[in-house]
């Protein structure tokens, strides 16, 4: 039986061109290499699963292949690349061992590259032991530090590095990558199902690939459906938000409370529903303008449905509803009766249009 390899490892990019969603970084690094303006210390910072370690490994390999065209481009330079996990090797002694290694020049290739992952986990003493080497490294040494928590790194370390900020990957880019993998693996997937995975991943491609593998294992005959994905990932069906929003706009709070009861019976948390509803209001708000429609977090397939509902609801209602949802979200944890807390928020939202109409009538009376 062939050993299964997770997609995050199987489809890990091996070149800068294959890195997803970080073009502003990959282009800069390639230009630095081509123009021979490569720094000796880099700091890669950003959320988890967006390509920091991947880019560090690619850079570590490319700097040597570009430095000497006579070298086989497929040579991996494993002996020139040293990785240190600072989460488990964070003492002064660990850094001193690394500093001792730095003194030995490479036997093949031009550079030795040191990748320190989770660098924010180093102790203060370890940072201090590393400072001098980082400030004046030998010409053949390149340091790449990676972290998810830049604020924990000493300013003296930051000032010695070129800092590259990795951003969260857009859902559209994640969906595009998942489609490409589906094609290679012979998997049939509904685009809306892939979009749910991309949204749930919150900008992390590695998280998206992990969920994708899970969904493929759950599916039958390698077919991913929207219904199957939302069931397995415990995501609330978007139809709930459309129905509740329409009932709120019609001031039918009785129907809203019934739908909210369905949500709770399906095992979803009240705060989760409140946050999802606020996100739905936000999407309706941005869809109202053609210039901002691309900011919608939903899939393109649902865009017509969003536009139809957005055209039937006033901007004033959406702004007030978002404000109410935000206020009740902040006080949710402190509430002793959390179900009643959310129901009160929904009842207030159902009365927004009546309040707006009353305010307009009073304004007309004052003007006349």
C-alpha positions in Angstrom: 0.0 0.0 0.0 1.5 3.3 -1.1 2.1 5.8 1.7 -0.2 8.8 1.6 1.4 12.2 1.3 -0.6 15.2 2.5 -1.3 17.9 -0.1 0.5 20.5 1.9 3.8 18.5 1.4 3.0 17.0 -2.0 2.3 20.4 -3.6 4.8 22.5 -1.6 6.2 25.0 -4.1 9.8 24.3 -5.3 10.2 27.7 -7.1 9.2 31.3 -6.5 6.9 31.2 -9.5 4.8 28.5 -7.8 4.3 30.4 -4.5 0.7 31.4 -4.2 -0.4 34.9 -3.2 3.0 36.4 -2.2 4.1 37.9 -5.5 5.2 41.2 -3.8 7.8 39.1 -1.9 8.9 36.6 -4.5 9.5 39.3 -7.2 11.6 41.3 -4.8 13.7 38.4 -3.8 14.3 37.3 -7.4 15.3 40.9 -8.3 17.8 41.0 -5.4 19.4 37.8 -6.5 19.6 38.8 -10.2 21.0 42.3 -9.4 23.4 40.9 -6.8 21.9 43.0 -4.1 21.2 40.2 -1.7 21.1 41.0 2.0 22.7 38.8 4.6 19.8 38.7 7.0 16.1 38.4 6.3 13.0 38.4 8.6 9.9 36.7 7.2 6.9 37.6 9.2 3.2 36.9 8.8 0.3 34.5 9.7 0.7 30.7 9.8 0.6 28.7 6.6 1.2 31.5 4.1 4.6 30.4 2.8 7.3 31.8 5.1 9.3 28.6 5.5 8.7 27.6 1.9 10.1 30.8 0.6 13.0 30.5 3.0 13.9 27.1 1.6 13.5 28.2 -2.0 15.7 31.2 -1.4 18.3 29.0 0.3 18.5 26.8 -2.7 18.2 29.5 -5.4 21.0 31.7 -4.1 23.6 29.0 -4.8 22.3 27.9 -8.2 22.1 31.6 -9.4 25.6 32.3 -8.0 27.2 29.7 -10.2 25.5 28.9 -13.5 27.7 25.8 -14.0 26.0 24.0 -11.1 23.1 21.7 -11.9 19.9 23.7 -11.1 18.3 20.5 -9.6 21.1 20.2 -7.0 19.4 20.8 -3.6 22.4 22.0 -1.6 21.3 20.1 1.4 24.7 20.5 3.0 24.6 24.3 2.6 21.2 24.7 4.3 20.7 24.5 8.1 17.3 24.7 9.8 16.8 25.5 13.4 13.5 25.2 15.2 13.7 28.0 17.8 10.5 26.6 19.5 12.5 23.7 20.9 16.1 25.0 20.5 15.9 28.4 22.2 18.8 28.4 24.6 22.1 30.3 24.5 23.9 27.0 24.0 21.9 26.3 20.9 22.7 29.6 19.4 26.4 29.3 20.3 26.5 25.9 18.4 25.0 27.7 15.4 27.6 30.5 15.6 30.3 27.9 15.7 28.9 26.4 12.5 28.8 29.8 10.8 32.6 30.0 11.0 33.1 27.0 8.6 32.9 28.1 4.9 30.8 26.1 2.4 32.5 23.1 0.7 30.4 23.5 -2.4 28.4 26.5 -3.6 28.9 30.2 -2.7 26.6 30.5 0.4 25.6 28.7 3.6 22.0 29.6 4.6 20.7 29.4 8.1 16.9 29.2 8.5 15.6 29.9 12.1 11.9 29.1 12.3 9.7 30.5 15.1 12.6 32.9 16.0 10.4 34.8 18.5 10.7 31.8 20.8 14.4 32.5 21.4 15.3 33.6 24.9 16.6 37.2 25.5 20.0 35.8 26.2 20.0 33.7 23.0 19.0 36.8 21.1 21.9 38.7 22.6 24.4 35.9 21.8 23.2 36.1 18.2 23.5 39.8 17.7 27.1 40.1 16.8 27.0 37.3 14.3 23.9 38.8 12.7 25.4 42.3 12.5 28.7 41.2 10.9 28.3 37.7 9.3 31.0 36.2 7.1 30.4 36.9 3.4 29.2 33.4 2.7 26.5 33.3 5.4 22.8 34.3 4.9 20.3 34.2 7.8 16.6 33.8 7.3 14.4 34.3 10.4 10.8 33.3 10.3 8.1 34.2 12.8 4.4 34.7 13.3 4.9 37.2 16.1 7.2 40.0 15.0 6.4 42.1 18.1 8.2 39.7 20.3 11.5 40.1 18.5 14.1 42.6 19.9 14.4 45.9 18.0 18.1 45.3 17.8 17.4 42.1 15.8 14.8 43.8 13.6 17.2 46.7 12.7 19.7 44.1 11.3 17.3 42.4 8.9 15.4 43.1 5.7 11.8 42.6 6.8 9.3 40.9 4.5 5.7 40.9 5.5 3.7 37.9 4.3 0.0 38.6 3.9 -3.0 36.4 4.2 -3.8 34.7 0.9 -7.0 35.8 -0.8 -9.8 33.2 -0.9 -9.8 33.5 -4.8 -6.1 32.5 -4.9 -6.7 29.5 -2.6 -9.7 28.4 -4.6 -7.6 28.6 -7.8 -4.9 26.4 -6.2 -7.4 23.9 -5.0 -8.9 23.7 -8.5 -5.5 23.0 -9.9 -5.0 20.2 -7.4 -8.4 18.7 -8.1 -7.5 18.6 -11.8 -4.2 16.7 -11.0 -5.8 14.3 -8.6 -8.9 13.6 -10.7 -11.3 15.1 -8.0 -14.6 16.6 -8.9 -15.5 19.6 -6.7 -18.2 22.3 -6.7 -16.7 25.7 -6.7 -18.8 26.8 -3.8 -17.5 23.9 -1.7 -13.9 25.0 -2.4 -14.8 28.6 -1.5 -16.1 27.4 1.9 -12.7 25.7 2.5 -10.9 28.8 1.4 -12.9 31.1 3.7 -12.6 28.7 6.6 -8.8 28.7 6.2 -8.7 32.4 6.9 -5.9 33.2 4.5 -3.7 30.2 5.3 -3.1 27.9 2.4 -1.7 25.1 4.5 -4.9 25.1 6.6 -6.9 25.0 3.4 -5.0 22.0 2.0 -5.4 20.2 5.3 -9.1 20.7 5.2 -9.2 19.8 1.6 -7.5 16.4 2.3 -10.1 15.8 5.1 -13.0 16.6 2.8 -11.7 14.3 0.0 -11.5 11.5 2.6 -15.0 12.2 3.7 -16.5 12.4 0.2 -17.7 9.6 -2.0 -16.0 8.8 -5.3 -13.7 11.8 -5.0 -16.6 14.3 -5.4 -16.7 17.4 -3.1 -20.1 19.0 -2.7 -21.2 22.2 -0.9 -23.6 20.2 1.3 -20.9 17.7 2.3 -18.3 20.3 3.1 -20.5 22.5 5.3 -21.7 19.5 7.2 -18.2 18.1 7.8 -16.6 21.5 8.6 -19.5 22.5 10.8 -20.2 25.6 8.8 -23.7 27.2 8.8 -25.5 27.1 5.5 -25.6 30.5 3.8 -29.3 30.2 3.2 -29.9 30.8 7.0 -28.3 34.3 6.7 -30.3 35.2 3.6 -33.6 34.1 5.2 -32.9 35.8 8.5 -31.9 39.0 6.8 -35.1 39.1 4.7 -37.2 38.5 7.8 -35.4 41.2 9.7 -35.9 43.7 6.9 -39.6 42.8 6.9 -39.8 43.2 10.7 -40.9 39.6 11.1 -39.0 38.9 14.3 -41.2 35.8 15.0 -39.8 34.1 11.9 -36.3 35.3 12.9 -36.5 33.7 16.3 -37.7 30.4 14.7 -34.7 30.3 12.4 -32.4 31.1 15.2 -33.8 28.2 17.2 -33.1 26.0 14.2 -29.5 27.2 14.3 -29.1 26.3 18.0 -30.8 22.9 17.5 -28.2 22.2 14.8 -25.4 22.6 17.4 -24.1 26.1 16.4 -23.1 28.7 19.0 -25.1 31.9 19.3 -22.0 34.1 18.9 -20.9 32.2 15.8 -24.3 32.9 14.3 -24.2 36.6 15.3 -20.7 37.0 13.7 -21.8 35.2 10.6 -24.8 37.4 10.3 -22.7 40.6 10.7 -20.4 39.3 7.9 -23.4 38.8 5.7 -24.6 42.3 6.4 -21.1 43.5 5.5 -21.1 41.6 2.2 -24.5 43.1 1.3 -23.1 46.5 2.0 -20.1 46.2 -0.3 -22.2 44.6 -3.0 -24.4 47.7 -3.2 -21.6 49.5 -5.0 -20.1 48.1 -8.2 -16.7 49.6 -7.2 -16.6 47.6 -3.9 -18.4 44.4 -5.1 -15.0 42.5 -5.4 -14.6 42.8 -1.6 -17.4 40.3 -1.0 -16.2 37.3 0.9 -18.8 34.9 -0.8 -18.2 33.0 -4.0 -18.9 34.5 -7.4 -21.7 32.0 -7.9 -23.7 33.6 -5.1 -23.0 37.2 -6.2 -26.4 37.5 -8.1 -28.2 36.4 -4.9 -26.3 39.0 -2.8 -27.1 41.8 -5.3 -30.8 40.9 -5.4 -31.0 41.1 -1.6 -28.8 44.1 -1.3 -31.1 46.1 -3.7 -34.1 45.3 -1.5 -32.4 46.6 1.7 -31.5 50.1 2.7 -28.0 51.1 3.6 -29.3 52.6 6.8 -30.6 49.2 7.9 -27.3 47.4 7.1 -25.2 50.0 9.0 -27.4 49.9 12.1 -27.6 46.1 12.0 -23.8 45.8 11.8 -23.5 48.2 14.8 -26.0 46.2 16.9 -24.3 42.9 16.0 -20.9 44.3 17.0 -22.2 45.7 20.3 -23.9 42.4 21.3 -20.9 40.4 20.2 -18.7 42.3 22.6 -21.0 41.6 25.6 -21.9 38.0 24.6 -19.4 36.3 26.9 -20.5 38.3 29.9 -24.2 37.5 29.5 -25.7 34.9 31.8 -28.5 34.1 29.3 -26.7 34.0 26.0 -29.6 32.8 24.0 -31.8 35.7 25.2 -28.8 38.0 24.5 -28.8 37.1 20.8 -32.6 37.1 20.6 -32.6 40.7 21.9 -30.1 41.7 19.3 -32.3 40.2 16.6 -35.4 41.9 17.9 -33.6 45.2 17.8 -32.5 44.6 14.3 -36.1 43.8 13.3 -37.2 47.2 14.5 -34.5 49.2 12.7 -36.7 50.1 9.7 -39.5 51.2 12.0 -37.1 53.4 13.9 -35.7 54.9 10.7 -39.2 55.7 9.4 -40.2 57.3 12.6 -37.1 59.5 12.6 -37.9 60.6 9.1 -41.5 61.4 9.9 -40.4 63.5 12.9 -37.9 65.3 10.8 -40.6 66.2 8.2 -42.8 67.5 10.9 -40.0 69.7 12.3 -39.3 71.1 8.8 -43.0 71.9 8.1 
